[in-house]
Amino acid sequence: MMDAAVIREPSGIRELLDCNPIAGTPRVGSLRFWTGREEKILRATYPGGGVSACLAALPGRSASSIYQRAAVLGLRVSGRGGNIRERQRWTSSEPIDALIRRTYQKTPSKGDISTCAATCGRPRWWVSKRAQTLGLVTPRFKEPPWTDAEIELVTENAHRSPVTLQRMLQRRGFSRTATAITVKLKRLHADRTDPHHLNANQLATVMGVDRKTVGQWISKGWLIARRRQASSLDDFWWIHRKDIARFITDNVAVIDIRKVDKFWFVDLLAGGGK
């Protein structure tokens, strides 16, 4: 087992940020925003004394908040010989790399990486980046461009679910996730209206009734509908056009033809409910 003391490299600014001291009462609420007066004090104090000097001059500000604000303002601390110091530069070593390799021998959890980072004396983001540099993590690649054949397939079948479209693409030799398909359809502004089916909310709209009325027709057995998994109650019922045409023919007495969308109604009858 590697001794943590062998890995740690003492650094003044690092130890100060680890302790993260604060003078006075911490600033909370609207007081957490930096004022022009505080930034003026920071500009005057930081270059000569660094975080330590600013702690006394800026009560209520922690060491890490001062350090971060100085970075935003582009401030640096002048060392001996005029060299600029103070900003933390994270470096690696053989013991650190060995510990990272052991951590990534299996798929590590977030806690495993945090433990490794604490042992190394490095931030967790740096450990993850170092693991990628060492070839322990597969880098993420951008999604390949969509082909014309893929776009044509999903737009022609935009009314189908993303999972169904994913299977259709796989049969054609393409590989896309359901999420990628959903995003692509949104970017294409594709019409996802099913030409053969309506959900309960859509049917209620064209029939000039509320959704509860459609639900009553279904519960009484007048209107044939099937249940399906959906993200909203409006999509709970799935009704075929031919079943809608049959319902209208068999239940003319319960339909107020004055409220029905006449253009949809003519299209339904002209198409024979297909």
C-alpha positions in Angstrom: 0.0 0.0 0.0 1.4 3.3 -1.0 2.0 5.8 1.8 0.1 9.1 1.2 3.0 11.0 2.7 5.2 9.8 -0.2 2.9 11.3 -2.7 2.1 14.7 -1.2 4.2 17.6 -2.2 3.9 20.5 0.3 3.0 23.8 -1.3 2.2 27.0 0.5 -0.8 28.1 -1.6 -2.1 24.5 -1.8 -2.0 24.0 2.0 -3.7 27.4 2.4 -6.5 26.5 0.0 -7.0 23.1 1.7 -7.5 24.8 5.0 -9.5 27.6 3.4 -9.5 30.0 6.3 -11.8 33.0 6.6 -11.6 36.2 8.7 -14.8 37.3 10.2 -18.4 36.2 9.3 -18.8 34.5 5.9 -20.6 36.5 3.3 -24.0 34.9 2.4 -27.0 36.0 0.3 -26.5 39.2 -1.7 -23.3 39.9 0.3 -21.5 37.1 -1.5 -21.2 39.2 -4.7 -17.9 41.1 -5.0 -18.2 44.9 -4.8 -16.0 47.5 -6.6 -14.4 48.5 -3.3 -13.4 44.9 -2.6 -11.9 44.4 -6.0 -10.0 47.6 -5.6 -8.5 46.3 -2.3 -7.8 43.0 -4.0 -5.9 44.6 -6.9 -3.8 46.7 -4.4 -3.1 43.9 -2.0 -2.9 40.6 -3.9 0.2 41.3 -6.2 2.4 42.0 -3.1 1.0 39.7 -0.5 -1.1 37.0 -2.2 -4.0 35.3 -0.5 -2.6 35.5 3.0 -2.4 39.3 2.9 -5.9 39.6 1.4 -7.5 37.6 4.1 -7.0 40.3 6.7 -7.9 43.1 4.2 -11.1 41.4 3.1 -13.1 40.1 6.1 -15.8 37.6 5.2 -13.9 36.3 2.2 -12.4 32.8 2.3 -9.0 31.9 0.9 -10.5 30.0 -2.1 -12.9 32.9 -3.0 -10.0 35.4 -3.0 -7.9 33.0 -5.0 -10.6 32.5 -7.6 -11.5 36.2 -7.8 -7.8 37.0 -8.4 -7.8 34.6 -11.3 -10.9 36.2 -12.8 -9.2 39.6 -12.6 -5.9 38.3 -14.0 -3.9 39.1 -10.8 -0.6 37.3 -10.0 1.8 37.4 -7.1 5.4 38.6 -7.8 8.1 36.3 -6.4 11.8 36.8 -6.1 13.5 38.2 -9.1 10.1 39.5 -10.4 9.0 36.0 -11.3 5.2 35.6 -11.3 4.1 32.9 -8.9 1.0 31.9 -6.7 -1.2 30.2 -9.4 -1.2 26.4 -8.7 0.5 24.3 -11.4 -0.4 20.6 -11.0 2.3 18.2 -11.9 2.5 14.4 -11.9 5.0 11.8 -10.8 5.6 8.1 -11.0 3.9 7.4 -7.6 0.9 9.5 -8.6 0.5 7.9 -12.0 0.8 4.4 -10.4 -2.0 5.2 -7.9 -4.2 6.5 -10.8 -3.6 3.4 -12.8 -4.6 1.2 -9.8 -7.8 3.2 -9.3 -8.7 2.8 -13.0 -8.0 -0.9 -13.2 -11.7 -1.3 -12.7 -14.5 1.1 -13.6 -14.1 3.6 -10.7 -17.0 5.3 -9.1 -17.1 9.0 -8.3 -16.1 8.2 -4.7 -13.1 6.1 -5.9 -11.8 9.0 -7.9 -12.3 11.5 -5.0 -10.3 9.2 -2.7 -7.6 8.9 -5.3 -7.5 12.7 -5.7 -7.3 13.2 -1.9 -4.4 10.8 -1.6 -2.6 12.4 -4.5 -3.2 15.9 -3.2 -4.7 16.9 -6.5 -8.2 18.0 -7.6 -10.6 15.3 -8.9 -10.9 17.0 -12.3 -7.1 16.8 -12.6 -7.1 13.1 -11.8 -9.8 12.4 -14.5 -7.8 14.4 -17.0 -4.6 12.6 -16.1 -6.3 9.3 -16.5 -7.3 10.2 -20.0 -3.7 11.3 -20.8 -2.4 8.0 -19.6 -4.8 6.2 -21.9 -6.9 4.8 -19.0 -10.2 6.5 -20.2 -11.6 6.3 -23.7 -12.1 9.9 -24.9 -15.5 11.0 -26.0 -16.0 11.5 -29.6 -18.4 13.7 -31.4 -21.4 12.1 -33.0 -20.8 11.3 -36.7 -22.6 13.4 -39.2 -26.1 12.2 -40.3 -26.3 10.7 -43.8 -29.1 11.6 -46.2 -30.4 8.0 -45.9 -30.7 8.3 -42.1 -32.5 11.7 -42.3 -34.9 10.4 -45.0 -35.8 7.4 -42.9 -36.5 9.3 -39.6 -38.4 12.1 -41.3 -40.6 9.7 -43.2 -41.4 7.9 -40.0 -41.2 10.8 -37.5 -44.5 9.8 -36.0 -43.0 6.6 -34.6 -41.3 6.4 -31.2 -37.5 7.0 -31.0 -36.9 3.4 -30.0 -38.8 2.1 -33.1 -36.8 4.5 -35.3 -33.6 3.2 -33.6 -34.4 -0.4 -34.6 -35.3 0.7 -38.1 -31.9 2.4 -38.5 -30.1 -0.7 -37.1 -31.8 -2.8 -39.7 -30.3 -0.5 -42.3 -26.9 -0.7 -40.8 -26.9 2.6 -38.9 -26.2 3.1 -35.2 -28.0 6.0 -33.3 -29.3 6.3 -29.8 -32.9 7.1 -29.0 -31.8 10.4 -27.5 -29.8 11.3 -30.6 -32.9 10.5 -32.8 -35.1 12.7 -30.6 -32.7 15.6 -30.8 -32.3 15.3 -34.6 -36.1 15.3 -35.1 -36.4 18.5 -33.1 -33.6 20.1 -35.1 -35.3 19.1 -38.3 -38.6 20.4 -37.1 -40.1 17.2 -38.3 -43.9 16.7 -38.2 -44.4 13.9 -35.7 -48.2 13.7 -36.1 -49.2 10.1 -36.8 -51.3 10.0 -40.0 -53.1 6.9 -38.8 -53.7 7.5 -35.1 -54.9 10.2 -32.7 -54.5 10.4 -29.0 -57.4 11.2 -26.7 -56.5 14.9 -26.5 -56.2 15.3 -30.2 -59.5 13.5 -30.8 -61.2 15.7 -28.2 -59.9 18.8 -30.0 -61.2 17.9 -33.5 -64.5 16.6 -32.1 -65.2 19.7 -30.1 -65.4 18.0 -26.7 -63.2 17.7 -23.6 -60.9 14.8 -23.0 -63.1 13.4 -20.2 -65.9 12.9 -22.8 -63.5 10.8 -25.0 -62.5 8.8 -22.0 -66.2 8.0 -21.3 -66.7 6.9 -24.9 -63.8 4.5 -24.4 -64.9 3.2 -21.0 -68.4 2.5 -22.3 -66.9 0.5 -25.2 -68.3 2.8 -27.9 -64.8 3.8 -29.1 -62.0 1.3 -29.5 -58.7 2.4 -28.2 -55.5 0.9 -26.9 -53.3 1.9 -24.0 -49.7 2.8 -24.6 -46.7 4.0 -22.6 -46.3 7.7 -23.0 -44.8 10.7 -21.3 -48.1 12.5 -20.7 -51.8 11.7 -20.0 -52.8 13.3 -23.3 -50.9 10.4 -25.1 -52.3 7.6 -22.9 -54.9 6.4 -25.4 -54.0 5.5 -28.9 -56.9 5.5 -31.4 -56.9 4.4 -35.0 -58.7 6.5 -37.7 -60.8 3.5 -38.8 -62.1 3.0 -35.2 -62.9 6.7 -35.1 -64.9 6.5 -38.3 -66.7 3.4 -37.0 -67.5 5.2 -33.8 -69.0 8.2 -35.6 -71.1 6.0 -37.9 -72.5 3.9 -34.9 -73.0 6.8 -32.5 -74.3 9.8 -34.5 -76.8 10.6 -31.7 -74.0 11.5 -29.2 -72.0 13.7 -31.6 -72.7 17.4 -32.0 -71.7 17.8 -35.6 -71.7 21.6 -35.2 -68.6 21.3 -33.0 -66.6 18.9 -35.1 -63.7 20.2 -37.2 -65.3 20.1 -40.6 -62.1 19.9 -42.6 -60.8 17.0 -40.5 -64.3 15.3 -40.7 -64.4 15.5 -44.5 -60.8 14.2 -44.7 -61.8 11.3 -42.4 -64.9 10.3 -44.4 -63.1 10.8 -47.8 -60.4 8.5 -46.7 -62.8 5.9 -45.4 -61.1 6.0 -42.0 -57.8 4.6 -43.4 
